[in-house]
Structures are given as C-alpha cells and as structure tokens.
Amino acid sequence: MTGAFDREAVACFRFVGCAFDPATGEARLAYAFDDGPELVETVILPGAPFALDATRAPAVEHALRLLHLVAGVSYYKAAVPECIRIDGYGIDAATAALLEDVYLHGLGEFAYRNALDLHGRIRFPVEGPAEAGVGPGAGSAAGGSHGRAPAAGLSSHALVAIGGGKDSLVSIEALRAAGIGQTVAWVGGSQLIRACAERTGLPTLNIQRQLAPELFEYNRQGAYNGHIPVTAINSAILALAAVVLGVDQVVFSNERSASYGSLIEGTGEVNHQWSKGWAFEQAFAAHLRSHVAADLRYYSLLRPLSELAVARQFARIDRYDGWFSSCNRNFHLLGERPTSRWCGVCPKCHFVFLALAPFMPKPRLVAIFGRNLLDDRSQLGGYDALMEYRDHKPFECVGEARESRAAMAALAARPEWREDAVVARFRGEILPQLGGEALEIAPLLVPDPEHGIPDGVWSRLHAYFAA
C-alpha cells in the first residue's frame, strides 16, 4: 500500500513486531497494511526501571505479545482485510481462536454500523507452537503443549481498573473492606479518572497509551471507523503491567448485565460491551493462565451483581458524590465534552440516574447530576430505549431492560417520584402494557453464582454484597 489510504485496496494486515524496554517501561507495538508505513503504538508503564528475573521475564514476553495481538484491533478495523499476517513469531490454535472471538464479537457494533459481515472473514494464522519460551504460542514454556504456563512468582496484590464511574468505586471499596491490598490503575490521561483515583487514598498506577498518529489520518481519508473492544485492550495492558510489577490479580468491575446486548430486528444480538461480558472474561482469564502465567488471575469483582445491585452498593458510599462520572462523553478521544461531569442527555446519564433513584434520597441524586432527569419530557425517548419500549437497548454500557423497568416501577409507587414527567408517563402508558411481568427489584439484587472471583476473595465479599 502506497500513497493515500484506500481501504478497498488493502490486501493484508500485518503484526510487524513488538518490544518492551524494562529500563524505560515502554512497550512498542508495530503494525502495517501491506507494505505501507509502520503504525507504532506505545504503552508506557510508570516506575521504570524494572528488574525482571528469569522466572518473570518469559511471562512479560508472553503478555507483551498477547497485548500486541489484542491491541491490533484498533488498526485492523480501518480496512478489515481477509489476510492477517504475524511477522516474527507464531501463535497456536488456542491463541488464534481467542483472537478471532475478540475481533469478531468485539467489532460487532462496528460491523453493524458499517454494514459489514465479519463472520468467516477474520482468520489468524496458526503456525504451530513457536520455539519454547518465546511467545503466546510457545510449547511447554507457554502452556501450548500442557495447557498451563509456569507460575511467574507473583505476589498477592490486585491491580484494580478504575474508570471514574460508580462500578469501579464499588469494587475498590469492597476490596478495601475485605482487607485486600490493591493499586488503582487506569490507562490514559483523563483528569476525571485521576481525581477519582486520588480520592480513594490508595496507591495509583497511570499507564499511558499513545495510538499511532497515522490512524487518525487514515480515518480522515475514509478508513472504516467505529466501536472497538476497549476493555479487551485495557485488560491486556493491565495483564502486562501485572507481570512486570510482579502482582497476581487484575480486577475489573463488569457486572452481569454486560453479557447481554441489544436485540436488533433483522440482525440479532449486538453487544456494545462484549469484552465486558462473561464469555470474554472466562476466555481471557483462562488464556492468561495457560499462556502467560499460571498464578495470574483476571476477574471481574462485580460479575455476580446486576446493575441495580451495584447501584445499591454505591448509594451506601457518599465520599465520591462530587467526584465520579459514568457519562462516557467525558472520555471521548475527539469531539466536545460536557462542561460538567454529566451531560444529562446520553444513555449512560439516563441509566445511572434511574438505577440510583430507588436507593438514594432524591435531593442527593439531583445534587449529583445538577438536574432531575426524570422530570424532563425531552428525555422520554432515552428512557423508552432503556426499557426496550418502541426501541432497542442503546449501544452503551447500561443495564438490562428488565432492570430499567423494575427501577421505574419502584419509582412509580413512591410519592416523591411518581409525579415526575418520565415516571408519570411510565405509570400511565407503559406499566399497564407490562401485564404480569415481574417488576420487583428484590430478585435482581441476589448475587449470581456464575463468576470467576477467586474463592479466597469471594468468601470475604459474598456477605458484603448480599447485605
């Protein structure tokens, strides 16, 4: 490929190479389309230089290559060619299968919006086990032959991903209550996330990620663009950080509703947050144990909980009322951001306000958002979509429709909420159409037994979450 970027002319996407320098903490991830210029992404871990002993160094190399492969989705999507090539190392069938899942399902919304069918198109080349000890596809050293990587001698400590919203703060406070050592970690330069992280009073780790600048130019020249599985990429970044730092847990805060997507007529289910779901968590956690380090645990602390259960937990904490935000417009790489922490008009603002309302005094909630979103008729369409009434669930990280309907039904029975415009309309128009649907909140607050939380952690937290 030469000259201007032409997505239709691209024949092959190449994983050119990757390297990590323990002296500087910089990981370099290189990609290219055909014989075009290298697209180099950098990820920088603070705290260098790092001393990597003979036990941990191979795990770092395996984690680096896994990150190289997962992060490539940001670039591959620009042209989605059928040919994928990996230069310099080989991968085994298990790694290829994981990547094909991440790319296919993680690009589900992207494919839908761009009218693309990626099924059968994404095939990672399997070259058999690489030389033992040199990559994710390595033989016994990487677990390719025996299904389990060697232990890397990691210490008991959690890297907890923080995104500035309510979910990660619930996890952080739960781990604090359980007496589990943790470092609060995030990727990028968001000052909002930094302020939230510092508010916890815990050790922090701010990892910098710089996309190849050419990608933005390709987008201007007509490259395909759209949603990517950011959580999968951040998971791979934190997995690399964990083995570099020598700690044994990477903790995210994805609740069980993340596993359910939007039902699109004529298309089927499209999950905006697939890489926050249970299927990805299980596959990625198993792959880290088999191909990176047997003693590295990856899990979501909130997997057993519904969004409403998370909201109930957050409502019990007031130290973050003036600090947190779940409004994704704060975190867009490009474009306008809200002047306050809440734009008040996006699906995340709609849902978080609704989810917190049954558990939080009305004056406190209105003070957090700066307005009452449920007493604004211009918000009706947004709440209809959350309840899957005349619309599908938004392409956002929001709860299941049944949770939104249950929360709205609870508010419809409360004097302080029932006359607000959105609630009153629900009570008069939508509620009678729901017939015999169970609308109680209580069953949605019961922890689910399906999760990947280590026994030693869950035994300390089960009662905490159930209370």
C-alpha positions as CSV (number, residue, x, y, z in Angstrom):
1,M,0.0,0.0,0.0
2,T,1.4,3.4,-1.0
3,G,0.1,6.9,-1.1
4,A,-3.3,7.8,0.4
5,F,-5.1,5.2,2.4
6,D,-7.5,3.2,0.3
7,R,-9.3,0.7,2.5
8,E,-10.6,-1.3,-0.6
9,A,-7.0,-1.7,-1.9
10,V,-5.6,-3.2,1.3
11,A,-4.8,-6.9,0.9
12,C,-3.2,-7.8,4.2
13,F,-2.9,-6.5,7.8
14,R,0.4,-7.2,9.4
15,F,1.5,-7.5,13.0
16,V,5.1,-6.3,12.4
17,G,6.6,-6.7,15.8
18,C,6.6,-5.7,19.5
19,A,9.2,-4.9,22.2
20,F,9.3,-3.9,25.8
21,D,12.2,-2.0,27.4
22,P,12.3,-2.6,31.2
23,A,14.7,0.4,31.5
24,T,12.1,2.8,30.4
25,G,8.8,0.9,30.8
26,E,7.9,1.5,27.2
27,A,6.2,-1.2,25.1
28,R,6.2,-0.6,21.3
29,L,3.6,-2.3,19.2
30,A,4.1,-2.1,15.4
31,Y,1.5,-2.8,12.7
32,A,1.2,-2.2,8.9
33,F,-1.1,-2.6,6.0
34,D,0.6,-4.5,3.1
35,D,4.0,-2.8,2.6
36,G,2.8,0.5,3.9
37,P,4.4,2.5,6.7
38,E,4.7,1.0,10.2
39,L,2.0,2.1,12.6
40,V,3.6,2.2,16.0
41,E,1.6,2.4,19.2
42,T,3.3,3.0,22.6
43,V,2.3,1.9,26.1
44,I,4.3,3.3,29.0
45,L,4.3,1.8,32.5
46,P,5.4,4.3,35.2
47,G,8.0,3.2,37.7
48,A,10.9,2.1,35.4
49,P,13.5,0.7,35.5
50,F,12.0,-2.7,36.2
51,A,14.1,-5.7,37.2
52,L,12.8,-8.9,35.5
53,D,14.2,-12.1,36.9
54,A,14.4,-15.3,34.8
55,T,11.0,-16.5,36.1
56,R,9.1,-13.4,35.3
57,A,10.8,-12.3,32.0
58,P,9.2,-15.0,29.9
59,A,5.7,-14.1,31.3
60,V,6.3,-10.5,30.4
61,E,7.2,-11.5,26.8
62,H,4.1,-13.6,26.5
63,A,1.9,-10.8,28.0
64,L,3.5,-8.3,25.6
65,R,2.7,-10.4,22.5
66,L,-0.8,-11.0,23.7
67,L,-1.2,-7.2,24.0
68,H,0.3,-6.7,20.6
69,L,-2.3,-9.1,19.1
70,V,-5.3,-7.7,21.0
71,A,-4.5,-4.0,20.5
72,G,-4.2,-4.6,16.8
73,V,-8.0,-4.5,16.6
74,S,-7.7,-0.7,16.6
75,Y,-5.8,-0.8,13.4
76,Y,-7.3,-3.8,11.7
77,K,-10.7,-2.3,11.6
78,A,-9.5,0.5,9.3
79,A,-9.8,-1.9,6.3
80,V,-10.8,-5.3,7.7
81,P,-8.8,-7.3,5.1
82,E,-9.2,-11.0,4.8
83,C,-5.4,-11.6,5.1
84,I,-3.8,-11.4,8.6
85,R,-0.1,-11.9,8.9
86,I,2.1,-12.1,12.1
87,D,5.8,-11.4,11.5
88,G,8.4,-12.6,13.8
89,Y,6.5,-15.1,16.0
90,G,3.9,-17.8,15.6
91,I,0.7,-18.5,17.6
92,D,-1.0,-21.7,18.4
93,A,-4.6,-22.6,17.7
94,A,-5.9,-21.6,21.2
95,T,-4.5,-18.1,20.7
96,A,-5.9,-17.8,17.3
97,A,-9.3,-18.9,18.5
98,L,-9.3,-16.3,21.3
99,L,-8.3,-13.5,18.9
100,E,-10.9,-14.4,16.3
101,D,-13.5,-14.2,19.1
102,V,-12.2,-10.9,20.3
103,Y,-12.2,-9.4,16.8
104,L,-15.5,-10.8,15.6
105,H,-17.6,-10.1,18.7
106,G,-15.7,-7.1,19.9
107,L,-16.3,-5.5,16.5
108,G,-19.9,-6.5,16.5
109,E,-21.3,-3.0,16.8
110,F,-18.7,-1.6,14.4
111,A,-19.7,-4.2,11.8
112,Y,-23.4,-3.5,12.2
113,R,-23.0,0.3,11.8
114,N,-20.7,-0.1,8.8
115,A,-23.0,-2.8,7.2
116,L,-20.2,-5.4,7.2
117,D,-20.4,-9.1,7.8
118,L,-17.2,-10.2,9.5
119,H,-18.3,-13.9,10.0
120,G,-15.7,-16.2,8.4
121,R,-13.6,-13.2,7.4
122,I,-11.3,-13.0,10.5
123,R,-8.7,-15.8,10.5
124,F,-5.5,-15.6,12.4
125,P,-2.7,-17.8,11.0
126,V,-1.8,-20.8,13.1
127,E,1.8,-21.7,12.7
128,G,2.0,-24.4,15.4
129,P,3.9,-23.9,18.6
130,A,6.7,-21.3,18.4
131,E,10.1,-22.0,19.9
132,A,9.5,-22.8,23.6
133,G,9.5,-19.8,25.8
134,V,9.3,-17.0,23.2
135,G,5.6,-16.2,22.8
136,P,1.9,-16.9,23.4
137,G,2.1,-19.9,21.1
138,A,5.1,-21.4,22.7
139,G,5.2,-25.0,23.7
140,S,5.6,-26.2,27.2
141,A,7.1,-22.9,28.4
142,A,4.0,-21.0,27.3
143,G,1.5,-23.7,28.1
144,G,0.8,-24.6,24.5
145,S,1.5,-28.3,25.0
146,H,0.3,-28.8,28.6
147,G,-2.4,-26.2,28.8
148,R,-0.8,-24.3,31.6
149,A,2.0,-21.7,31.7
150,P,4.6,-21.9,34.5
151,A,4.0,-19.7,37.6
152,A,5.8,-16.4,37.5
153,G,6.3,-16.0,41.2
154,L,3.7,-13.2,41.5
155,S,2.9,-11.6,44.9
156,S,-0.7,-11.3,46.3
157,H,-1.9,-7.9,45.2
158,A,-4.6,-6.5,43.0
159,L,-4.4,-4.1,40.1
160,V,-7.9,-2.6,40.0
161,A,-9.0,-0.9,36.9
162,I,-10.8,2.4,37.6
163,G,-12.9,4.2,35.0
164,G,-14.2,7.1,37.1
165,G,-17.7,5.7,37.4
166,K,-19.6,4.1,40.1
167,D,-18.8,0.4,39.3
168,S,-15.0,0.5,39.9
169,L,-15.5,2.6,43.0
170,V,-17.8,-0.1,44.4
171,S,-15.1,-2.7,43.7
172,I,-12.4,-0.6,45.3
173,E,-14.4,-0.1,48.5
174,A,-15.4,-3.8,48.6
175,L,-11.7,-4.9,48.4
176,R,-10.8,-2.3,51.0
177,A,-13.5,-3.7,53.3
178,A,-12.1,-7.2,52.8
179,G,-8.5,-6.1,53.6
180,I,-7.1,-7.0,50.2
181,G,-4.1,-5.0,49.0
182,Q,-4.7,-3.0,45.8
183,T,-3.4,-0.4,43.4
184,V,-5.8,1.7,41.5
185,A,-4.9,1.6,37.8
186,W,-6.1,3.4,34.6
187,V,-5.0,3.9,31.0
188,G,-4.8,7.4,29.5
189,G,-4.7,11.0,30.6
190,S,-8.2,11.6,32.0
191,Q,-8.1,14.1,34.8
192,L,-11.5,13.0,35.9
193,I,-10.3,9.4,36.4
194,R,-7.1,10.7,38.1
195,A,-9.2,12.8,40.6
196,C,-11.3,9.8,41.4
197,A,-8.3,7.5,41.8
198,E,-6.6,10.0,44.1
199,R,-9.8,10.4,46.1
200,T,-9.6,6.7,47.0
201,G,-6.4,7.4,49.0
202,L,-4.8,4.2,47.6
203,P,-1.6,3.7,45.6
204,T,-2.2,4.6,41.9
205,L,-0.8,3.5,38.5
206,N,-1.5,5.7,35.5
207,I,-0.4,3.9,32.3
208,Q,0.0,6.0,29.1
209,R,-1.2,4.7,25.8
210,Q,-0.5,6.6,22.5
211,L,-2.1,5.4,19.4
212,A,-0.2,5.6,16.1
213,P,-1.0,9.1,14.8
214,E,-1.3,7.8,11.2
215,L,-4.6,6.0,12.2
216,F,-6.3,9.4,12.7
217,E,-5.1,10.4,9.2
218,Y,-6.4,7.2,7.8
219,N,-9.8,7.9,9.3
220,R,-9.8,11.3,7.6
221,Q,-9.1,9.5,4.3
222,G,-12.0,7.2,4.6
223,A,-10.9,4.2,6.7
224,Y,-13.6,2.2,8.4
225,N,-14.1,3.5,11.9
226,G,-16.3,2.7,14.9
227,H,-16.5,1.0,18.3
228,I,-13.8,-1.4,19.3
229,P,-13.5,-3.7,22.4
230,V,-11.6,-1.2,24.6
231,T,-12.0,-3.3,27.7
232,A,-10.2,-6.2,26.0
233,I,-7.3,-3.9,25.1
234,N,-7.1,-2.4,28.6
235,S,-7.3,-5.9,30.1
236,A,-4.2,-6.9,28.0
237,I,-2.4,-3.7,29.1
238,L,-3.1,-4.4,32.8
239,A,-2.1,-8.0,32.4
240,L,1.3,-6.9,31.1
241,A,1.5,-4.4,33.9
242,A,0.7,-7.1,36.5
243,V,3.5,-9.4,35.4
244,V,6.0,-6.5,35.0
245,L,5.2,-5.4,38.6
246,G,5.0,-8.9,39.9
247,V,1.4,-8.9,41.2
248,D,-1.1,-11.7,40.8
249,Q,-4.5,-10.1,40.2
250,V,-6.1,-7.9,37.5
251,V,-9.5,-6.8,38.6
252,F,-12.3,-5.2,36.5
253,S,-15.8,-4.2,37.5
254,N,-18.1,-5.6,34.9
255,E,-21.5,-6.6,36.2
256,R,-23.5,-9.5,34.8
257,S,-25.7,-7.3,32.5
258,A,-22.6,-6.7,30.4
259,S,-23.2,-10.1,28.9
260,Y,-26.4,-9.1,27.2
261,G,-26.5,-7.0,24.1
262,S,-29.1,-5.1,22.0
263,L,-31.6,-7.1,20.0
264,I,-31.7,-5.6,16.5
265,E,-34.5,-6.7,14.3
266,G,-33.1,-8.5,11.2
267,T,-29.7,-8.7,12.7
268,G,-29.9,-10.4,16.1
269,E,-27.9,-9.6,19.2
270,V,-25.2,-6.9,19.0
271,N,-23.3,-6.4,22.3
272,H,-21.7,-3.0,22.6
273,Q,-19.9,-4.2,25.7
274,W,-18.9,-7.7,24.6
275,S,-15.4,-7.5,26.1
276,K,-17.0,-6.7,29.4
277,G,-19.1,-9.8,29.3
278,W,-18.7,-13.2,31.0
279,A,-17.7,-15.1,27.8
280,F,-14.7,-12.8,27.3
281,E,-13.8,-12.8,30.9
282,Q,-13.7,-16.6,31.0
283,A,-11.7,-17.0,27.8
284,F,-9.2,-14.2,28.6
285,A,-8.7,-15.4,32.2
286,A,-8.1,-19.0,31.0
287,H,-5.7,-17.8,28.3
288,L,-3.6,-15.8,30.8
289,R,-3.2,-18.9,33.0
290,S,-2.4,-21.2,30.1
291,H,-0.2,-18.8,28.0
292,V,1.2,-16.1,30.3
293,A,1.5,-17.2,34.0
294,A,-0.3,-19.8,35.9
295,D,-0.5,-17.6,39.0
296,L,-2.1,-14.6,37.2
297,R,-5.8,-14.2,38.0
298,Y,-8.1,-12.0,35.9
299,Y,-11.6,-11.4,37.0
300,S,-14.5,-9.0,37.4
301,L,-15.4,-8.4,41.1
302,L,-19.0,-7.3,40.1
303,R,-19.8,-10.2,37.8
304,P,-22.3,-11.7,40.3
305,L,-24.2,-8.4,40.6
306,S,-26.9,-6.8,38.5
307,E,-26.6,-3.1,37.7
308,L,-29.2,-2.4,40.3
309,A,-27.2,-4.3,42.9
310,V,-24.1,-2.3,42.0
311,A,-26.2,1.0,42.3
312,R,-27.4,-0.1,45.7
313,Q,-23.8,-0.7,46.9
314,F,-22.7,2.7,45.5
315,A,-25.6,4.5,47.2
316,R,-24.1,3.4,50.6
317,I,-20.9,5.3,49.8
318,D,-21.0,9.1,49.8
319,R,-17.3,10.1,49.6
320,Y,-17.4,10.1,45.7
321,D,-20.6,12.1,45.1
322,G,-18.7,15.1,43.8
323,W,-16.0,13.1,42.0
324,F,-17.4,10.2,40.0
325,S,-19.0,10.2,36.5
326,S,-20.3,7.4,34.3
327,C,-21.0,9.8,31.4
328,N,-18.9,8.5,28.5
329,R,-18.8,11.9,26.8
330,N,-16.1,12.7,29.4
331,F,-13.8,10.1,27.8
332,H,-14.1,10.7,24.1
333,L,-10.8,11.0,22.4
334,L,-12.2,13.5,20.0
335,G,-15.2,15.9,20.0
336,E,-16.9,18.0,22.5
337,R,-17.0,17.0,26.2
338,P,-19.6,18.1,28.8
339,T,-18.8,21.2,30.8
340,S,-19.8,19.3,34.0
341,R,-19.3,15.6,34.9
342,W,-22.8,14.7,33.5
343,C,-24.1,15.7,30.1
344,G,-27.6,14.7,31.2
345,V,-28.8,13.5,27.8
346,C,-26.8,10.3,26.9
347,P,-27.9,6.7,27.7
348,K,-25.3,6.4,30.5
349,C,-26.6,9.5,32.3
350,H,-30.2,8.3,31.8
351,F,-29.5,4.8,33.2
352,V,-27.2,5.8,36.1
353,F,-29.8,8.3,37.3
354,L,-32.6,5.7,37.1
355,A,-30.5,2.9,38.7
356,L,-29.6,5.1,41.7
357,A,-33.0,6.6,42.2
358,P,-34.5,3.6,44.1
359,F,-31.6,3.6,46.6
360,M,-30.7,7.2,47.1
361,P,-32.5,10.2,48.6
362,K,-33.9,12.3,45.8
363,P,-32.2,15.6,46.9
364,R,-28.8,13.8,47.0
365,L,-29.2,12.3,43.5
366,V,-30.5,15.5,41.9
367,A,-27.5,17.4,43.5
368,I,-25.1,14.9,41.9
369,F,-26.5,15.4,38.4
370,G,-27.4,19.0,38.8
371,R,-30.9,18.3,37.5
372,N,-33.8,15.8,37.7
373,L,-33.6,13.8,34.5
374,L,-36.9,12.0,35.3
375,D,-38.8,15.3,35.3
376,D,-37.9,16.3,31.8
377,R,-40.2,15.2,28.9
378,S,-37.4,15.6,26.4
379,Q,-35.8,12.5,28.0
380,L,-38.8,10.2,27.2
381,G,-37.2,8.6,24.2
382,G,-34.0,7.8,26.0
383,Y,-35.8,6.1,28.8
384,D,-38.0,4.2,26.3
385,A,-34.8,2.7,24.8
386,L,-33.5,1.6,28.2
387,M,-36.8,-0.2,28.8
388,E,-36.8,-1.6,25.2
389,Y,-40.2,0.1,24.6
390,R,-40.6,1.1,21.0
391,D,-36.8,1.0,20.6
392,H,-33.8,-1.4,21.2
393,K,-31.4,-1.1,24.1
394,P,-28.8,1.6,23.4
395,F,-25.3,0.8,22.2
396,E,-23.9,1.7,25.6
397,C,-22.8,0.1,28.9
398,V,-26.2,0.2,30.5
399,G,-28.3,-2.4,32.4
400,E,-30.8,-4.9,31.1
401,A,-34.2,-3.6,30.1
402,R,-35.8,-5.6,32.9
403,E,-33.7,-3.7,35.4
404,S,-34.8,-0.3,34.0
405,R,-38.5,-1.4,34.0
406,A,-38.1,-2.7,37.6
407,A,-36.5,0.6,38.7
408,M,-39.1,2.7,37.0
409,A,-41.9,0.6,38.6
410,A,-40.4,1.1,42.0
411,L,-40.3,4.9,41.5
412,A,-43.9,4.9,40.2
413,A,-45.0,3.7,43.6
414,R,-43.1,6.4,45.5
415,P,-44.8,9.7,46.3
416,E,-41.6,11.7,45.8
417,W,-41.0,10.3,42.2
418,R,-44.4,9.2,40.9
419,E,-45.5,12.7,39.5
420,D,-42.2,13.4,37.7
421,A,-42.8,13.6,33.9
422,V,-41.0,10.4,32.8
423,V,-42.2,8.3,35.8
424,A,-45.8,9.6,35.4
425,R,-45.8,8.7,31.7
426,F,-44.5,5.2,32.5
427,R,-47.2,4.7,35.2
428,G,-50.0,5.8,32.8
429,E,-48.8,4.4,29.5
430,I,-46.2,1.7,29.8
431,L,-46.9,-0.1,33.1
432,P,-50.4,-1.2,32.0
433,Q,-48.9,-2.9,29.0
434,L,-46.4,-5.0,31.0
435,G,-49.1,-7.3,32.2
436,G,-47.9,-10.0,34.5
437,E,-44.2,-9.2,34.1
438,A,-42.4,-9.5,37.4
439,L,-41.2,-5.9,38.3
440,E,-39.9,-6.4,41.8
441,I,-36.3,-5.2,42.4
442,A,-35.5,-7.6,45.2
443,P,-34.9,-10.7,42.9
444,L,-32.5,-8.6,40.8
445,L,-30.3,-7.9,43.9
446,V,-29.4,-11.6,44.6
447,P,-25.8,-12.4,43.7
448,D,-25.4,-14.8,40.8
449,P,-23.3,-17.9,41.4
450,E,-21.6,-17.6,38.0
451,H,-18.4,-15.7,38.3
452,G,-14.6,-16.0,38.2
453,I,-13.7,-14.4,41.6
454,P,-11.1,-16.5,43.5
455,D,-12.6,-18.4,46.4
456,G,-10.4,-16.5,48.9
457,V,-11.8,-13.2,47.7
458,W,-15.4,-14.2,47.3
459,S,-15.6,-15.8,50.7
460,R,-14.8,-12.4,52.2
461,L,-17.2,-10.5,50.0
462,H,-20.3,-12.6,49.5
463,A,-22.0,-11.4,52.6
464,Y,-20.9,-7.8,51.9
465,F,-22.6,-7.8,48.5
466,A,-25.7,-9.7,49.7
467,A,-26.4,-7.4,52.6
